[in-house]
Amino acid sequence: MIHHTKLMRGAVSAIAILGAAPMAAGVPVLGAVAVQAQEQLVASVLFEGNRRFPDSQLLAMVDMSASGIFSQQRLNADIESIRQAYDRDGFNSVSVSARTEQTADGRVRVIFEINEGERAGIAAINFTGNNSIGAGNLKGAMLTKESGILSWLLRDDTYDEQKMAIDRERIRLYYANRGFPDAQVNSVAEYDASRNAYFVNVTINEGQKYEFGDVGIETSINGLNTDVLRGTVRTGQGGAYSVTDLQKSIEDMAYEATAQGYSFADVRARLDRDVATNTFNVTYLVDEGARIYVERINITGNVKTRDFVIRRELDFAEGDPFNRSMVVRGRNNIDALGYFSKVEMSTAPGSAPDKVVLNINVEETSTGEYGATAGYSTTDGILGELSLTERNFLGRGQYLRASIGASQSGRTFDFSFTEPRFMGLKVSAGVDAYHRINDENSTSYYGTEATGGQLRIGVPLTSALNAQFFGGFERKVIKDTDGTYTSTLVTNGQEFNKAFIGYTLTWNGVDDVKSPTEGLYATFTQQYIGWDHNLLRSEAKARYFVPLIPDSGIVASVRGQAGVINSIGGGAVHAVEAFTPGSQLIRGFESRGYGPRLASGEYLGTTMYAGISGEIEFPIPGLPESYGLSGAVWADAAWIDSTNLPGNPGTVAATSNDQPLRTSVGASLIWDSPFGPLRGDFAHVLNKSTDDRTQLFQFTISTLL
């Protein structure tokens, strides 16, 4: 039998009595051996030599910091915790030791001494057996990256076996979505001490490639319109086998069945493998599922984000029928918000057999960004911006951004606020305000100060089509004070007021907005401009992407755009409202360097234009995928109207636009940088007007349209 008697902190804490021996006073006891343990309070925990982790992070790793009691066992465990944290971050040669110092009040100060060494990177990721898919595509699917020029910033070149296990699964799924359902992936990492780096060798057994064969739908639900369900099928005959397409088809089909009023519809896919033809015949089975209801929805882990922000992404609530496909769609919607690093859903039995409890656990991530950026553009020269962005303002899911920008051509002050669910509906509402100053220079014979704002409402029409309605006001003041360049179209201090109202339709059919490889993205905008003007402005843009060679990273795209401004009253379109198409239309020309202009050289702009562009983007051979560099070759053509010219109403403008058609060809270097996609274009102009101003190179931000 063991007795523990706590006497006092810092003194003898326990006496253990073992064995059998008599005591004086004749009281029989078991034992005569006493063991004494000493406990001390920790005065402070300090760190020396740490550069990778700040003291605050290290304090969270050590148990003594939380318990406040020193023991050698705790000290050894804390040393190991710190060492493992460094090891996970790639510091294989780290050494951690500790020393203690007594304080005047009898407590102990603990100092951890850390020698970090150099962080080990990943010298190369090599693939064997990938006969059908290029190594660059597989590396792009992995979380683990090769060491590159930005590894010091991104720290994505650290070898971690747990992360590598995820990468093996990601590669397997990459194959499973491209026709290889039986692909097997293994990996081995070898550490080279001389280079302080890992060599990761990935071995792949691809298996046979399969396509989808016959696709059918069977249902036992009377009244269900299967013709409508066919519109949700993504597994078309002849298409490559894809796990994702199967899952999305099941999800969309269940959602459509629910929309038809069959809330308990359960959709499953029956696959029949035909080895002889390497096809999978798919039959979607739509049956009445168990009648189960959602009793309660529990949400945990959201410290900042309000519950209603998460709940509104679910298309069901407490008391509604439970449908697994609806749950999967809700999880994807929550994950797409970008507020959480992890979203987990699980179910538990409810208070009755026909009830279920849905548990949602999230892990929040940072949604606020602030900072200063600087850069260079061939259009605006040196530029910089101070900005503050919050994507989850006050935890209510609202978007807020304020910024101040400056360049060699002017200054900007912008504010934007968006409520994504106005009045609880699937409708976004927002407000924008701005003050923009454009300076007078050799390409713009007059400067402007514009102050304005707008209200906007966004409405989803279908899963791919969205509409935005907007209206606002702008006041523009002309600044024409430089004697070197004097405008004949405006006078210094002249004001232009405009009220505008319009709409934009956006079709998003691409597979990935950030890095599209397939699909169509298009916009169409119309707006009426009144007050000092009476104009109808229309503009359409579209770009279609298609992979030239599947899974090679080589993507072709065709872009078309056109615009027209009509004067409703029949008068002239003033130059301050004219189109000024730049490099977004055709490359190889300076900003405001092509199109109608006065004999003095003053730029007019245009009231009508059209353009088409073809481009092939490809990975650069020999460069690691982690560099984010790719190349492109392209050809542009643009037509600028030279008949209905803008100007100052009541004046006749002598113009120079003897060649309305411009063409150019070139090559580009594209960098997917941490600051956004940047590109440098080298252009050769084939056709131009006499007074057009060309340029060999331009540096811009890459855009989708």
N, C-alpha and C positions, 0 to 999 in steps of 0.2 A: 504494500500500500504506500502511495506517495502523497505527502501533504505539502501544499504550497502556501506560504504565508508571506504576503507582500509587506515589507517593513517600511521602506522609504525609497524614493527615486534617487539613484546615484549611490545607494548603499547596497547591503546584502539583499538580494531579491528573492532568494528561495533557499530552503534547507531540505535536503533529501536524506531520509533516514532509511538505511537498508540493513538487512541481516537480523540477528537476534542477540541482545545483550541486556543485562539489567541496568537500571539507573539507580543513583542514590535516591533515596526516599522510597525505594522498593517498588517503583512503577515500572512494569515490564514494557519495553519498546522493541521495535524491529530495527536494529542497525546501530552503527557507531561511526559511519563515515559521512562527513558533511562536505558538499560541493558548493562553492561560492561563484556567482556570476556577477559581473559588474556592468551596469548600464549608465550611459552618459548622454546628456542632451547635446544636440548639434547646434552650435552657435551660428554657423553659416556654411554654405557650400560654394566654393569658388572654382573657376576653370582657368587654365593657362594653356596657351598654344593653340586654341581653337579659332579657326578662320572660317571653316565651312558652316558650322552651326553656331548661332549666337547663344549667349548664356541662357536666354529664356527658353530656347528649345532643349538645351541640355538639362536644365533644371527639371523639365517635365519628364525626362527619361530616368531620373535617379529616384529611388525609393526613399532614401534618407531625407531628401528635401521635403517629402510629403509627411513622413512619419515623425521626423524630428528626433529620432533616437539612433545613436551610433552603435553599430556592431560590425565585427569583421565580416560576418556572413553577408550583411547588407552591402558593405563596401565592395566585396568581391562581385556580388550580383550587379551592382551599379557600374562597375568597371566593364563587365561583360556587355551590359545594355548599351553603353556608349560605343564600345568596339563594334558591336553588331550594326548599330546605326551608321557608322562610318563605312563598314563593309558593304552594306546595302547601297550606299551611295558611290561605291567604286574605289574607296580608299583601302586597298587590300593590305598595304604595309603599315597601317596605323598602329601605334602602340599607345596604350593607356595605362597609367599608373596613378597612385594617389599617395599623398602624405597628410599627416594630421598635426595640428598645433593646438596646444592647450591654451585656453583663455584664462583671464584673471578670475573669472567667476566659476571656474571648475568645469566649464563646458569645453567642447572640442570643435575646432575649425577644420573642415575637410577641403583639401585642394586637389583637384584632379589635374594631372599633367598629361597633356595630349601632344603627341608628335604625329601629325597627320600624314606626312609623306606626300607623295604625288598620287593624284586620282588616276586609276586605271581606266582606260577607254576601250573601245572595240576597234581593232585595226581593220577587220574585214568580216563580212558575213558572206559565206560561200554556200552555194546551192549545188546539189547533185541530184540528177534524176528529173529536173524540171524541164522536160522536153517540150511542153506545150505553152508554158507561161514564162515570160522573161523574168530574170532576177530583179530587175528594177521594179516591176509591178509587185512582186512578193515582198521586197523590202518596204515598199510603200504601205503594205498591209500590216506591217509589224510595228509594235511600240518601241522595240529595241532598234537603235540606229547606229550606223557606223560613225566613228569620230570624224567631225568636219570642222569647218571654219567657225561655226556658231555653237559648237558643243559646249564651250565654256559658259554660254548663256542659257541654252536650252536644257543641258544636262540630260540628254536623251540617249547618251552612248554608254550608259552604265549597265554592266552585266548583272542580272538578277535572275536566279533560276525560276522564281515564282513568275516574274514577268515573261520569261522565256516560255514557260508552260502556257501562258495566255497566248503568246505569239504562235506557238505550234497549233493551237486551236484556231487562231485567226487565219493562218495559212490554209488549214484544212477546210475551213468554211469558204475561203476565197476560191478554192478548187471546187467545192460542192456547189457554189453558185455559178460555176462556169463549165458545168457538164461532167464533173468528175466526182461522183458520190462516194467512191471507194478509196479516195486518196488517203494515204498514210504519211505522217510527218514525224521525223525524229531529229534530234539535234544533239550535238556534243560541243562543248566549249573547251578550248585549250588556252591556258594562260602562258604568255611569253614574258618571263621576268625581265629579259634584256630590254624589251620594248615597253614593259609595264602596260600590256594591252592583251585583250582576248581575241582569239580567232574563233568565230562561231561557224560551225559546219552543219548545215541543214540537209538532211537526206530525205528525198521525197519519192514515194512509190505512187505514181499518178493513177494507175488503174485504167480501165477503159473509159472512153468518153461516151456519154449518153445524151440523147435528145428526148424531147417529149413527143409521144406518139398521139394516139387518139385521145381526145378529151371529152368527157361527158359529165352530165349532172343527173343524179337520181334523187328523188325526194318522196317521202311518205306523207308530206304535209299537203292536204287538199287546199287548193286555192292559191298556192305559192306560184308566182310568176317566174318560171325558170329562165324565160327569155331575157328578163331584166338581169338575172343573176349572171348570165353569160358575159355581160359587159364588165364584170369584175374579174374575169379570168385573165391572168397574166401568163399562164403556161400554154402558149400557143403551140400548135403542132409544128414540129420542125425546129423549135427553139431549143437552145442548150438547156439541159437539166439545171434547175436552180432551186435550192432549198428556200431562199428568201422569196422567190416568186410563188412557191407553193404556200408558204405561210401567209404572205400578203393576200393571196387569192382567198384563202380560208377566212382570214380576218375580214376582208371587204365583203365577201359573200354573206357572212353572218351579220354584218352591219346592215347590208341591204335587206336581208330577210327581216331583221328587226324593224327597219323602216317600213316594210310592208305590213307590220303588225304582228309578226311572229317572234315575240321577244325571247322565247325559250328555244329557238332554232339552234341546233347543234350541227356544225359542219366538220366533216372529216374527209381526208383524201385517201382513197384506196389506190395504191400503186401496183401495177402489174409489170414486172421486168421481163422484157423480151431480149434475151442474150443474143439471139441470132441477128437481130437488127439493131442492137444497142439502143433500144428505146424504152421509155417508161410510158405505158398507157395510164392515164389518170382519170379516175371517176370520183367526182365530188359527191359525197353522200350528205344530204340535208335532211335531217330528221328532227322530230320533236324531242328536245332534251328534258332532263328532269326539271320539274317545276320547283326551283329554289329561288328564294328571295334574299336580298341583301338586308340583313338586320341592322348592321352597324358598320361604319367606316372609321377606323382608328388611324390617325396620322401622327407620327413621331419623328423627331430629329429636326424639325423645322423651328429653329430658334428665332430667326428673323422673318421668314416668309409666313404670312397669314394663312390659316387653314383654307379660307375660301379661295385663295389663289390656286391651291392644289385641287380642291374639290371641283372647281369649275372646268377643269380639264377632263373630268370624267363625264361621260354621257349618261350617267345614271346616278341615283342617290339612294339613301336608305329607304327601304320599302319597295324598290324597283326589282324587276326580275334580274337574276344573276346570270350573266352570259360571259363565258371565258374570253371570247373574241373581243367583247367590249372592254374587258379588263385589260387585255393586251394593248388595245388601242389607247386606253387611258394612260397606261404606263408610258407608252411612246410619246404621248402628248406632254406629259409631265417632264419627261427627259428632254424633250425638244425645247422647253423653256430656257434651258441653259443656266438655271439657278442652282442646280444640284450636281455634285460629282458622282452621286450614286442614288439610284431609285430602286427600291426593292418592294415587291408586293407578295403577300402570302395570305392564305385563307385559314380560318379556324371554324370549328363547328359553332353554330348559334344555339339559341335557347330551345330550338325545336328542330326536328329532322329536316324540315324544309327551309331552314334559315342558315345563313352563313355570315361570318364576320370577315370583313376585308381589312387587312393591316397594311398600311403604307408607311415604309420607313425611308426617309431621305437623309442625305448628307449634304449640307449646303456648301457652296463654293463662293468665292468672291465674285460679286456682280458690279462692283464699282471700280472705275479706272480714272486716274488723273495723271497728268504729266505734261511734259514739254517735248515737242518733236521738232526736228529741223530737217531740211532737205533741199533739193535743187530740182528745178524743172526748166526745160529749155523754153517753156512758154512764159513762166513767171519769175525765173531766176531763183535766187536764194529765198527760201520761205520757211516759216516756222509757225507753230501753233501751241497755245496753252489751252487745255481742255479738261472738262470734268464730265464724266459720264456715269450714270447709275441706271442699270438695266432692271433693277428691282427696287424702285424708290419706296422707302418706308415699308418694305416688305409687302407691298400691294401689287407688285407686278408691273408697275408703271415705268416708263422710259423717260429719262431726263438727261439732257445734254446742254452744256454751255461751253462756248469756245471763243477764243480771241486769236485771230490769225493775222499774219503780216507777210508781205512779199515785196519784191522790188516794184511791183505794179500796183500795190494797194494794200488795204487793211479790211478785215472782216470781223463782225461781231454777230454771233449767232446763238439763238436759244430755241430749244425744241422740247416739247413735252407730249407724250402719247399715253393714253389710257387704252389698253388692249381690249377691254371688255366694257364698253360704255353702257351704263345702266344694266349691267349684268348680261347683256346680249353678246352674240358673237360678232360684234361690230367694234372697230377701233375708232377712237376720236383723238384728235391732237391739235396742237397750236404751234406755229412757228413764228418767230420774230427775228428780224435781222437789220443790220446797218452795214452797208458795204461801200467802200471808197475805192474807186478806180482812178489812178493817176493819168494825167495827160502825158503822152510819149509819142515816139516816131510812128508807132502802128495805130495809135488812137489819138486823133487830133484834138480831142477834148476829153476831160475827165468827168466823172459823175460821182454824186453821193446819193445813194438810194437807201431809203428807210421804208420798211414794210413788214407785212405779216400775213398769215393766212390761217384759216380753220379748215380742217380736213376730216373726212369720215371714210373709213375703209370697210368694205362689205365683201365677204367671200361668197362668190356665186356658185362655184363648184370646188372640188378638191384642187384643181389646177388654175382656175380663173378667179381673179380678184378685181374688184372695182374700187376706185377711190374718187370721192367727190371733194372738191375744194373750192374755196372762194376767199378773196382777200383784197388788200389795197396796198399800193406802193406810191411813194412820192420820190421823184428823181429830180435832182438839181444839177445843172450843167456847170462845170468848172473849166472855163476856157480862158486861161490867163497867161499861158506861155507864148511869148511872141514868136518863138521859133516855129510852132505849129498852130495855125489859126484856122478854125473850122468855118466853113461857109454854110454849114447846115444848121448850126445852133449858135446862140449867143451866151456869153457868160452870165450866170445867174438865172437862166431860163428854167422854168419848172414844167415838169410833165407829171400829171397825176393819172393814175389808172386804177380802176376797179376791175377785178377779173373773177370769173367763175368758170369751172370746167370739171372734167373727169379724166381718169386714166384707167384703162383696162390692161391688166397684166396677166399673161399666160406663162406659167412656169411649168414646163414639161421636161426639164433637164434632170439628169440623175443626181447631180451634185452642183449646187449653186456656186460653191467656192472653186471647184475644179471639175467642170462639166466634161463629160466624154460622149454623151449621147442625149438627144432630145432637142426640143425647140423652146426658146425663150423669146417672148415678144411683148411689146407694149404699144398702145395706141392712145394718144392724148389729144384732146380738143379743149380749147378754152376761148371764151368770149372776153375781149378786152375793151372796156368802155371808159367813160369820163372824158379825157382829152383825146381818146381814140375811138374807133368804131370798127374793130377787127375781129375776125375769126381765124384762130391759129390752129392748125392741125399738123400732127407729126406722128409717124409710125416708124418703129424699129423692130427688127427681128434677127435672130441668129440661130442657125441650126447646126448641131454638132453630130458627128458620126465617127466612130473609130475606124480608121483605115485598115489596120491589122489588129484583130482582137487580142487584147491582153499584151500589147506591145508598147503602149503608152503613146502611140502615134495617132493623133486625133485631127480630123479635118473639120473645118467649119466654113459656112457661107453666111455672110452678114449683109442685110439690105436695110436701107433707111431712106425716108423721103419726108419732105415737109412743104407746106404751102401756107401763106398768109393771104387771106382775102379781105379787102376793104369793103365792108358792107355798104357804106354810103357812096362808093364809087370814087372816093378821093385817093390820094397817094398814101402809101404806107411810110410813116416816118422812119428814118434810119435808126432811131433809138429803139425800135421794136422789131427790126429786121433780124433774120437768122444770120449768125456769124459762125458758120460751121468751120471747125478747125481739124485737128488730127483725128477726132472721132469719126470724121467722114473720109478723109484721104490723107495719107501720110506723105512726108516729103516736102511739105510747105510750111512756112512760118505761120505763127498765129496771126490771123487776119491778113494772111499773105496772098490769098487768092480770091477772085471774085471781082465784081464791079467796083470801081473806084473813080473818083474825080480826076480831072487832068492834073490837079495839084498833088495828087497822090493820096488824098483823103479816102478812107475806106467807107463803102456804102453798106455792104452786106447784101442779102438777097431775100426775095420773097418766095422763092421756090427752088428746091434742090432735090436731087436723088443720087444715091450712091450704092455701090455693091462692092463687096470685098470677099476674097477667098484666102484662107490661111490653113497651113498645115503645121501643127505643133508637135514636137518630138523630144524625147529625152536625149541629152548629150552623151554620146558613148564615152565610157571611161571615167565619168564623173560620178562620185557617190550620190545616191538618191537623197541623202541627208543634206546635201548642199542646196537643194531646192531650185536648181538651175535647169532650164530647158531652152530649146531653140525653136525658131519658127521661120518659115518663108511665106511670103504673101504677095498678093497683087490687089491694088485698089483702083477703082474708077469712080468718078463723080461728075455729075452734070450740074452746072450752076446757071440758073435762068439769067438771061441778059436782055429781056424785053420789058417786063413789068418791074422797073427798078425802084427801090426805095429812095427816099430823099427828103427834102424839106418842101412841103406842099407849096405850090406857087412858083417854084424855081425849076429851071431846066438844067440837068446835070450832064456834063460831058463825061463819058465813062470809057473805061477800057476793059473789055471782056471779049476779045476777038476769038477766043477759043473756049467755048462753054464747056467742052469735055476735057477733064484732066485725068491722067492715068499715071500710076507709079508702081514699082515693084521693089521688093526689099527683103531683108532678113532681120530677125530680132533675137535678143537675148532676154529671157524672162526669168525673174528671181522671185520665188515665193518666200519673201522675207518675213520676219516676225512683225514688221510694221505694215504689212500688206503686200499684195502682188505688184512688183515694179517691173518695168520693161524699158529696154533701150532699142529703138528702131533705127536701122540703117536703110536709107531710102535712095532710090534712083528715079527721078521724075522722067516720064516718057513724053507726056503731053502737057503743055501749059500755055497760058496767055502771055502776051508780051511783057506785061508789067507785074506778073506774078513773082513772088519772092520765095525761093526754095531753100531747103536746108538738108544737109546730108544726114544729120543725126538728131534725134530727139529722145528725151528721157521723160517718161510719164508714169502714172499709176495705171495698171492694167484694169480694164473694166469688162463686164460681161457683154455689153452692147457697144 
